[in-house]
Amino acid sequence: MTETTTAIPGLDFLQFVLNSLVDDHDQLKVDGRIDDLGILLTVQVSERDMGKLIGKGGQTVKALRTLIRVIGGNSNQRINIKILEPEGSLHSPISV
């Protein structure tokens, strides 16, 4: 059973951080889902902002992942981030 709710730990935090990071705010989408495996936060940004999200050598997304895991630890839940490629891109989704 999959459930979507606004009270997902880390969702507001991730939305706030990414909103400060990206230039194309209208293309930023952060969704959260709770299921049997934990929480999945799905992020989609414009192609222009993808480099900012990933960071040099993946450092930015790794830091976000660490912070999200701390939030998950505080609520005793496992939280993962999945980054979707921009529409029209030929690559598959990036799981981090």
HELIX and SHEET records of a PDB file:
HELIX    1   1 LEU A   11  LEU A   21  1                                  11    
HELIX    2   2 HIS A   25  GLN A   27  5                                   3    
HELIX    3   3 GLU A   47  ASP A   49  5                                   3    
HELIX    4   4 MET A   50  ILE A   54  1                                   5    
HELIX    5   5 LYS A   56  GLY A   58  5                                   3    
HELIX    6   6 GLN A   59  ASN A   74  1                                  16    
SHEET    1   A 4 LYS A  29  ASP A  35  0                                        
SHEET    2   A 4 GLY A  38  GLN A  44 -1                                        
SHEET    3   A 4 ILE A  79  LEU A  84  1                                        
SHEET    4   A 4 ILE A  94  SER A  95 -1                                        
END                                                                             
